[in-house]
Amino acid sequence: MISCQVSLYPLGADDYADIVNEVIERLKYHQVEYKIGKMSTILCGQEEDVWSAVQDMFQTARQIHQQSVLTVTFSDCCGCSEVD
């Protein structure tokens, strides 16, 4: 199991909250547990599932809004207890 903390920044978007919510909505199609916070989302699951979910988040953000920054911090020892 690994975890990661993800923050999405749609640059210059007036509707940034809608973009972030649409990207987060994609997580339900992945085999990961997640917890949405005010400034970031924590994902937890099997390594390949977490990587796939993060990749999908970034690709979805790029399709919706062409200028986005996605910051991600991965861990193999912390974070999953915050999702439970």
Beta strands, then each sheet from edge to edge (+ up, - down):
strand 1: 2-10
strand 2: 33-36
strand 3: 41-45
strand 4: 68-75
sheet 1: 2+ 3- 1+ 4-
end
